[in-house]
Amino acid sequence: MVPDELPQGTPGPDDFEALKKQLEDEQKKSAENLAGWQRAAADFANYRKRAEQEKNDLVKFGNAALILKVLPVLDDFERAVATLPNGKLAELTWVEGVLLIQRKLQAILEAEGLKPMAVVGEDFDPTKHEAVLQEEVTDPALDGKVLAELQKGYTLHDKVIRPALVKVGRKSA
């Protein structure tokens, strides 16, 4: 046997190069598939988080439309209570009953996450306030400040569902 000759069935140097090239190609494909799988897994995890957040928001804010419809009733109660005269009329049992109904309604809405906004004295913020009146002020510190609240604004879980109707100070010319 000649030393330069290989036994039959033994791969030659060209075969090794072809196998090496094939192995490199398969490793590249494997790395691409792994990267694609990792991207898909990350996308799915993000989708799951987003879907869970949307579900939580739907539960949290699902009753916002109903609460918005009930707010005028609460406003009416507050106006009625504000017009009660001091004295004998305020001591009548039916008046106390109306006050009790108002407190129950407020408690139910607060339990759902509704909170009135305190706005007087704050800087005007169009995301929280709706300016319906302006008043000229001489004090420059009151320029752009909320001077009075004409209708209460409310937040539901820290999201404004009804802006406050306000009077805003404006520096005189």
Sine and cosine of phi, psi and omega as CSV:
sin_phi,cos_phi,sin_psi,cos_psi,sin_omega,cos_omega
0.00,0.00,0.66,-0.75,-0.03,-1.00
-1.00,0.05,0.72,-0.69,-0.07,-1.00
-0.88,0.47,-0.44,0.90,0.01,-1.00
-0.97,0.23,-0.25,0.97,-0.04,-1.00
-1.00,-0.04,0.62,-0.78,0.02,-1.00
-0.99,-0.15,0.52,-0.86,0.06,-1.00
-0.89,0.47,0.43,-0.90,-0.05,-1.00
-0.90,0.44,0.69,-0.72,-0.01,-1.00
1.00,-0.05,-0.17,0.98,0.04,-1.00
-0.99,0.11,0.77,-0.63,-0.01,-1.00
-0.92,0.40,0.56,-0.83,0.01,-1.00
-1.00,-0.08,0.03,-1.00,-0.01,-1.00
-0.87,0.50,-0.57,0.82,0.02,-1.00
-0.91,0.41,-0.60,0.80,0.01,-1.00
-0.92,0.39,-0.62,0.78,0.03,-1.00
-0.89,0.46,-0.69,0.73,0.02,-1.00
-0.89,0.45,-0.65,0.76,0.01,-1.00
-0.91,0.41,-0.67,0.74,0.02,-1.00
-0.92,0.40,-0.64,0.77,0.02,-1.00
-0.89,0.45,-0.68,0.73,0.03,-1.00
-0.90,0.44,-0.68,0.74,0.01,-1.00
-0.90,0.44,-0.65,0.76,0.03,-1.00
-0.89,0.45,-0.69,0.72,0.02,-1.00
-0.88,0.47,-0.67,0.74,0.02,-1.00
-0.89,0.46,-0.68,0.73,0.00,-1.00
-0.92,0.38,-0.60,0.80,0.05,-1.00
-0.91,0.41,-0.63,0.77,0.06,-1.00
-0.89,0.46,-0.71,0.70,0.03,-1.00
-0.87,0.49,-0.67,0.75,0.00,-1.00
-0.89,0.45,-0.69,0.72,0.02,-1.00
-0.90,0.43,-0.66,0.75,0.04,-1.00
-0.90,0.44,-0.68,0.73,0.02,-1.00
-0.90,0.44,-0.65,0.76,0.02,-1.00
-0.90,0.43,-0.70,0.71,0.02,-1.00
-0.89,0.45,-0.66,0.75,0.04,-1.00
-0.89,0.45,-0.68,0.73,0.02,-1.00
-0.90,0.45,-0.67,0.74,0.01,-1.00
-0.90,0.44,-0.65,0.76,0.05,-1.00
-0.89,0.45,-0.69,0.72,0.00,-1.00
-0.90,0.43,-0.65,0.76,0.03,-1.00
-0.91,0.42,-0.66,0.75,0.03,-1.00
-0.92,0.40,-0.67,0.74,0.05,-1.00
-0.87,0.49,-0.67,0.74,0.00,-1.00
-0.92,0.39,-0.65,0.76,0.03,-1.00
-0.89,0.45,-0.67,0.74,0.05,-1.00
-0.90,0.43,-0.66,0.76,0.04,-1.00
-0.87,0.49,-0.69,0.72,0.00,-1.00
-0.88,0.47,-0.69,0.72,0.03,-1.00
-0.89,0.46,-0.70,0.72,-0.01,-1.00
-0.90,0.44,-0.68,0.73,0.01,-1.00
-0.90,0.43,-0.63,0.77,0.04,-1.00
-0.91,0.42,-0.67,0.75,0.03,-1.00
-0.90,0.43,-0.67,0.74,0.02,-1.00
-0.90,0.44,-0.63,0.78,0.03,-1.00
-0.90,0.43,-0.70,0.72,0.03,-1.00
-0.89,0.46,-0.67,0.74,0.03,-1.00
-0.91,0.42,-0.62,0.78,0.02,-1.00
-0.89,0.45,-0.67,0.74,0.04,-1.00
-0.92,0.39,-0.67,0.74,-0.06,-1.00
-0.92,0.39,-0.69,0.73,-0.12,-0.99
-0.94,-0.34,0.16,0.99,-0.01,-1.00
-0.89,0.45,-0.47,0.88,-0.03,-1.00
-0.99,-0.11,0.16,0.99,-0.04,-1.00
-0.88,0.47,-0.64,0.77,-0.01,-1.00
-0.90,0.44,-0.67,0.74,0.02,-1.00
-0.91,0.41,-0.68,0.73,0.00,-1.00
-0.88,0.48,-0.66,0.75,0.04,-1.00
-0.88,0.48,-0.56,0.83,0.02,-1.00
-0.96,0.28,-0.44,0.90,-0.03,-1.00
-1.00,0.07,-0.39,0.92,-0.05,-1.00
-0.84,0.54,-0.62,0.78,0.07,-1.00
-0.88,0.48,-0.52,0.86,0.06,-1.00
-0.92,0.39,-0.68,0.74,0.05,-1.00
-0.89,0.46,-0.65,0.76,0.06,-1.00
-0.87,0.50,-0.68,0.74,0.01,-1.00
-0.89,0.46,-0.67,0.74,0.06,-1.00
-0.86,0.51,-0.71,0.71,-0.03,-1.00
-0.90,0.43,-0.64,0.77,0.04,-1.00
-0.91,0.41,-0.64,0.77,0.01,-1.00
-0.90,0.43,-0.69,0.73,0.00,-1.00
-0.91,0.42,-0.60,0.80,-0.02,-1.00
-0.92,0.39,-0.43,0.90,-0.03,-1.00
-1.00,-0.03,-0.04,1.00,0.01,-1.00
-0.91,0.42,0.77,-0.64,0.05,-1.00
-0.98,0.22,0.47,-0.88,0.09,-1.00
-0.97,0.24,0.62,-0.79,0.03,-1.00
0.80,-0.61,-0.53,-0.85,-0.14,-0.99
-0.89,0.46,-0.65,0.76,-0.07,-1.00
-0.88,0.48,-0.64,0.77,-0.02,-1.00
-0.92,0.38,-0.30,0.95,-0.02,-1.00
-1.00,-0.03,-0.08,1.00,0.00,-1.00
-0.92,0.40,0.55,-0.83,-0.07,-1.00
-0.91,0.42,-0.58,0.82,-0.01,-1.00
-0.93,0.36,-0.51,0.86,0.07,-1.00
-0.93,0.36,-0.67,0.75,0.06,-1.00
-0.89,0.46,-0.60,0.80,0.06,-1.00
-0.89,0.45,-0.67,0.74,0.04,-1.00
-0.89,0.45,-0.67,0.74,0.04,-1.00
-0.89,0.46,-0.62,0.79,0.03,-1.00
-0.91,0.42,-0.67,0.75,0.03,-1.00
-0.88,0.47,-0.67,0.75,0.02,-1.00
-0.88,0.48,-0.71,0.70,-0.01,-1.00
-0.90,0.43,-0.62,0.79,0.03,-1.00
-0.90,0.43,-0.69,0.72,0.02,-1.00
-0.88,0.48,-0.70,0.71,0.03,-1.00
-0.88,0.48,-0.67,0.74,-0.02,-1.00
-0.90,0.43,-0.65,0.76,0.01,-1.00
-0.90,0.44,-0.71,0.70,-0.01,-1.00
-0.92,0.40,-0.62,0.79,0.05,-1.00
-0.92,0.40,-0.58,0.81,0.04,-1.00
-0.91,0.42,-0.44,0.90,0.04,-1.00
-1.00,0.09,-0.06,1.00,0.05,-1.00
0.96,-0.27,0.12,0.99,0.00,-1.00
-0.99,0.15,0.71,-0.70,0.03,-1.00
-0.68,-0.74,0.70,-0.71,0.10,-0.99
-0.97,0.26,0.52,-0.85,0.01,-1.00
-1.00,-0.05,0.69,-0.73,0.14,-0.99
-1.00,-0.03,0.88,-0.47,-0.15,-0.99
-0.85,-0.53,-0.36,0.93,-0.07,-1.00
-0.90,0.44,0.78,-0.62,0.00,-1.00
1.00,-0.06,-0.21,0.98,0.02,-1.00
-0.99,0.17,0.33,-0.95,0.17,-0.99
-0.92,0.38,0.59,-0.81,0.04,-1.00
-0.89,0.45,0.77,-0.64,0.00,-1.00
-0.75,-0.66,0.93,-0.37,-0.07,-1.00
-0.90,0.43,-0.24,0.97,0.06,-1.00
-0.99,0.16,-0.31,0.95,-0.02,-1.00
-0.88,-0.48,-0.34,0.94,-0.11,-0.99
-0.82,-0.58,0.50,-0.86,0.16,-0.99
-0.85,-0.52,0.92,-0.39,-0.05,-1.00
-0.98,0.20,0.87,-0.49,0.05,-1.00
-0.94,-0.35,-0.30,0.95,0.04,-1.00
-0.64,-0.77,0.50,-0.87,0.14,-0.99
-0.81,-0.59,0.57,-0.82,0.03,-1.00
-0.76,-0.65,0.73,-0.68,0.04,-1.00
-0.95,0.30,0.71,-0.71,-0.01,-1.00
-0.81,-0.58,0.53,-0.85,0.03,-1.00
-1.00,-0.02,-0.44,0.90,0.00,-1.00
-0.98,0.19,0.89,-0.45,-0.02,-1.00
-0.89,0.46,-0.37,0.93,0.01,-1.00
-0.93,0.36,-0.36,0.93,-0.02,-1.00
-1.00,-0.04,-0.06,1.00,0.02,-1.00
-0.91,0.42,0.84,-0.54,0.01,-1.00
0.99,0.16,0.11,0.99,0.01,-1.00
-0.99,-0.11,0.46,-0.89,0.09,-1.00
-0.98,0.21,0.86,-0.51,-0.03,-1.00
-1.00,-0.03,-0.57,0.82,-0.04,-1.00
-0.47,-0.88,0.46,-0.89,0.06,-1.00
-0.96,-0.27,0.85,-0.52,-0.02,-1.00
-1.00,-0.07,-0.49,0.87,0.11,-0.99
-0.54,-0.84,0.71,-0.71,-0.04,-1.00
-0.89,0.45,0.59,-0.81,0.15,-0.99
-0.97,-0.24,0.43,-0.90,-0.06,-1.00
-0.71,-0.70,0.51,-0.86,0.14,-0.99
-0.90,-0.44,0.53,-0.85,0.10,-1.00
-0.86,-0.50,0.93,-0.36,-0.07,-1.00
0.79,0.61,0.75,0.66,0.06,-1.00
0.92,0.39,0.26,0.96,0.09,-1.00
-0.91,-0.42,0.77,-0.64,-0.03,-1.00
-0.93,0.37,0.85,-0.52,0.08,-1.00
-0.95,-0.30,-0.35,0.94,0.12,-0.99
-0.56,-0.83,0.89,-0.46,0.02,-1.00
-0.94,0.34,0.44,-0.90,0.04,-1.00
-0.98,0.20,0.68,-0.74,0.12,-0.99
-1.00,0.07,0.84,-0.54,-0.17,-0.98
-0.72,-0.70,0.30,-0.95,0.17,-0.99
-0.96,-0.28,0.76,-0.65,-0.10,-0.99
-0.91,-0.42,0.63,-0.78,0.06,-1.00
-0.98,0.20,0.63,-0.78,0.03,-1.00
-0.72,-0.69,0.76,-0.65,-0.03,-1.00
-0.88,0.47,0.74,-0.68,0.00,-1.00
-0.93,0.36,0.55,-0.84,-0.10,-1.00
-0.95,0.31,0.00,0.00,0.00,0.00
